[in-house]
Amino acid sequence: MAPELDVLIPTCDRPVELATTLSGLAAQRHPFGVVVSDQSDGPASYDTPPAQTMLRALRAAGHPVRVDRHLPRRGLAEHRASLLARSRSRYVLFLDDDVWLEPGTVGRLHEAIVTLRCGLVGAAVQGLSYLDDVRPAELAPFERWTGRPEPERIEPGTPAWDRWMLHNAANPVHLARRHVRPGERWVPYKIAWVGGCVLYDRFVLEACGGFDFWTELPPTHCGEDVLAQQRVLAAAGGAGILPSGAYHLESPTTVPDRTVEAREVIGRAS
């Protein structure tokens, strides 16, 4: 039987980063499966002794693990669509290959999405090299969800769109210090989107079309996660949670060409 939650990791030319990402998963106690899909130019990112050790550790702890190569490349959205198609779990955590999760993060995300009964819950990645860079203006759009998240249509030029600033640099760390009260396990808040670590209710994601819009995009594009998330937010609502527990490894991007934004090509979230 499929686990209730699968962690889906698209990876490309990041052997060091992927091993680090897998090490974070190996320290989680929540039950889940793992699917790693590689599009590297050379050897697969998971085909290194450190990554293989972490995969063995995950299997030894009882996590079902699957790895494969997914070529040729047809773009980020198609890669995510292929990963979703490989999972049958109720909840799917799309985790970028350059994100380390502190222990307990997967469990908090699952607890949050079940409790909030919404379409997605995200843990925004934190760049700790910016820890001393406090940005009060970027923290200003923060707003808690005080009940179940409501469906929202996020449009450019609106106050809701400005929430993207909440996730810059080390902002999630500073937000947690300000807004997580003693005794609170996690705090849900309003988002425009979340990068790097997002848990979806797969029923909602698929009802919104998943990432099947990849056929409408050229192979070189970005923002596929923004479009998919904003469709889910419009249909069923969603939230970020504090503390995040997700740490960006701050490696150079593998998507340097960002001239084609999925949302601009396909249109607003619907």
Secondary structure, DSSP 8 states (H G I E B T S, - for coil): ---SEEEEEEESS-HHHHHHHHHHHHT--S--EEEEEE--SSS-TT-SHHHHHHHHHHHHTT--EEEEE--S---HHHHHHHHHHT---SEEEEE-TTEEE-TTHHHHHHHHHHHHT-SEEE---B-GGGTT---HHHHTT--B--SS-------TTSTTGGGGGGGSTTHHHHHHHHH--TT-S-EEE--S---SEEEEEHHHHHHTTTTGGGGGS-SS-B-HHHHHHHHHHHHH-EEEEES--EEE-----S------BHHHHH-S--
